[in-house]
Amino acid sequence: MNEGTPDDQVYRNEQVRRRAYELWEKAGRPPDRHDEFWFEAERQIDEGQPARQPS
């Protein structure tokens, strides 16, 4: 499986980080849910789907 260049991976991680932070802020900055927001951000970035806030 081709995962792209290191630059592509850095860019993707930055996109995911920003999206996860945005989701976390919109949810009221709940503690101890960082993995949930990270995985949801990855899903959104990878699938190119509209934003969905984790429950």
N, CA and C of each residue as an Amber inpcrd file, in Angstrom:
protein
   165
   0.8400000  -1.1830000   0.0000000   0.0000000   0.0000000   0.0000000
   0.8820000   1.2420000   0.0000000   0.6070000   2.1590000  -0.9020000
   1.3760000   3.3850000  -1.0010000   0.7670000   4.4350000  -0.0850000
   1.5450000   4.9080000   0.8540000   1.0570000   5.8990000   1.8100000
   1.5030000   7.3090000   1.4470000   2.0890000   7.4860000   0.2680000
   2.5320000   8.8050000  -0.1610000   3.9120000   9.1310000   0.3650000
   4.3380000  10.3190000   0.0130000   5.6460000  10.7870000   0.4470000
   5.5850000  11.2540000   1.8950000   6.7340000  11.3970000   2.5340000
   6.7210000  11.9540000   3.8940000   6.0350000  13.3150000   3.9630000
   6.2040000  14.1400000   2.9300000   5.5340000  15.4480000   2.9060000
   4.0170000  15.2870000   2.8710000   3.5290000  14.3040000   2.1050000
   2.0870000  14.0350000   2.0500000   1.5640000  13.6210000   3.4210000
   2.3250000  12.8100000   4.1080000   1.9150000  12.3380000   5.4350000
   1.8890000  13.4870000   6.4400000   2.8780000  14.3690000   6.3580000
   2.9240000  15.5300000   7.2460000   1.7200000  16.4250000   6.9770000
   1.4100000  16.6560000   5.7030000   0.2720000  17.4950000   5.3280000
  -1.0330000  16.8860000   5.8290000  -1.2090000  15.5760000   5.6370000
  -2.4230000  14.9040000   6.0890000  -2.5520000  14.9980000   7.6070000
  -1.4780000  14.7380000   8.3250000  -1.5230000  14.8240000   9.7900000
  -1.8900000  16.2270000  10.2590000  -1.4030000  17.2310000   9.5640000
  -1.7520000  18.6110000   9.9230000  -3.2330000  18.8720000   9.6630000
  -3.7480000  18.3590000   8.5610000  -5.1810000  18.5020000   8.2820000
  -6.0080000  17.8230000   9.3730000  -5.6160000  16.6250000   9.7380000
  -6.3400000  15.8680000  10.7670000  -6.2540000  16.6040000  12.0970000
  -5.0750000  17.0930000  12.4410000  -4.9020000  17.8030000  13.7130000
  -5.8250000  19.0140000  13.7880000  -5.8400000  19.7870000  12.7200000
  -6.6960000  20.9890000  12.7050000  -8.1720000  20.6290000  12.7920000
  -8.5720000  19.6080000  12.0460000  -9.9780000  19.1970000  12.0610000
 -10.3670000  18.6430000  13.4260000  -9.5040000  17.8460000  14.0330000
  -9.7910000  17.2860000  15.3530000  -9.9430000  18.4080000  16.3800000
  -9.0940000  19.4080000  16.3040000  -9.1900000  20.5410000  17.2220000
 -10.5000000  21.2890000  17.0310000 -10.8760000  21.4790000  15.7710000
 -12.1370000  22.1620000  15.4670000 -13.3380000  21.3820000  16.0320000
 -13.3310000  20.0760000  15.8370000 -14.4110000  19.2360000  16.3700000
 -14.4600000  19.3030000  17.8900000 -13.2870000  19.2520000  18.5150000
 -13.1850000  19.2950000  19.9760000 -13.7210000  20.6180000  20.5090000
 -13.3500000  21.7170000  19.8600000 -13.8460000  23.0260000  20.2880000
 -15.3630000  23.1240000  20.1390000 -15.8890000  22.6580000  19.0000000
 -17.3320000  22.7120000  18.7720000 -18.1080000  21.8820000  19.7860000
 -17.4790000  20.8510000  20.3090000 -18.1260000  19.9810000  21.2890000
 -17.9970000  20.5310000  22.7120000 -17.3980000  21.6990000  22.8650000
 -17.2650000  22.3030000  24.1870000 -15.9960000  21.9220000  24.9250000
 -15.0000000  21.4570000  24.1980000 -13.6840000  21.0930000  24.7590000
 -13.7650000  20.0580000  25.8810000 -14.4430000  18.9440000  25.6410000
 -14.5590000  17.9370000  26.6880000 -13.2080000  17.2620000  26.9770000
 -12.9510000  16.9880000  28.2390000 -11.6840000  16.3300000  28.5880000
 -11.7050000  14.8420000  28.2210000 -10.5300000  14.2960000  28.0340000
 -10.3370000  12.8470000  27.8740000 -11.0500000  12.2330000  26.6780000
 -11.2480000  13.0020000  25.6060000 -11.8930000  12.4540000  24.4060000
 -11.0630000  12.7340000  23.1580000  -9.7560000  12.9830000  23.3520000
  -8.9090000  13.3510000  22.2200000  -8.8620000  12.2840000  21.1340000
  -8.8230000  11.0120000  21.5090000  -8.7860000   9.9440000  20.5040000
 -10.0490000   9.9430000  19.6500000 -11.1730000  10.1420000  20.2830000
 -12.4510000  10.1630000  19.5630000 -12.4520000  11.2440000  18.4840000
 -11.9920000  12.4290000  18.8280000 -11.9680000  13.5320000  17.8740000
 -10.9160000  13.3030000  16.7950000  -9.7820000  12.7270000  17.1570000
  -8.7380000  12.4380000  16.1780000  -9.2460000  11.4290000  15.1480000
  -9.8690000  10.3330000  15.6110000 -10.3490000   9.3110000  14.6900000
 -11.4690000   9.8320000  13.7980000 -12.3470000  10.6540000  14.3380000
 -13.4050000  11.2510000  13.5260000 -12.8060000  12.2010000  12.4860000
 -11.8190000  12.9710000  12.8650000 -11.1600000  13.8660000  11.9120000
 -10.4740000  13.0590000  10.8130000  -9.8020000  11.9740000  11.1610000
  -9.1790000  11.1140000  10.1520000 -10.2240000  10.5940000   9.1720000
 -11.3380000  10.1330000   9.6990000 -12.4010000   9.5980000   8.8550000
 -12.8770000  10.6730000   7.8780000 -13.1120000  11.8640000   8.4000000
 -13.6090000  12.9460000   7.5540000 -12.6030000  13.3230000   6.4720000
 -11.3580000  13.4300000   6.8310000 -10.3160000  13.7950000   5.8660000
 -10.1560000  12.6900000   4.8210000 -10.0900000  11.4550000   5.2620000
  -9.8640000  10.3360000   4.3460000 -11.0440000  10.1050000   3.4110000
 -12.2530000  10.2970000   3.9010000 -13.4340000  10.0370000   3.0970000
 -13.9580000  11.2850000   2.4010000 -13.4200000  12.4450000   2.7780000
 -13.8710000  13.6780000   2.1790000 -15.3410000  13.9500000   2.4400000
 -15.8260000  13.4780000   3.5790000 -17.2390000  13.6220000   3.9150000
 -17.4840000  14.8890000   4.7260000 -18.7260000  15.3370000   4.7350000
 -19.0740000  16.5020000   5.5570000 -18.7970000  16.2330000   7.0310000
 -18.5920000  17.3040000   7.7590000 -18.2910000  17.1990000   9.1790000
 -19.4250000  16.5600000   9.9460000 -19.0540000  15.7140000  10.9010000
 -20.0000000  15.1140000  11.8300000 -19.3640000  15.1800000  13.1920000
 -20.0630000  15.7580000  14.1310000 -19.5220000  15.9220000  15.4790000
 -19.6830000  14.6280000  16.2540000 -18.5940000  14.1270000  16.8990000
 -18.7320000  12.9210000  17.7280000 -19.7310000  13.1460000  18.8530000
 -20.4110000  12.0910000  19.2330000 -21.4170000  12.1740000  20.3150000
 -20.7700000  12.2310000  21.6780000
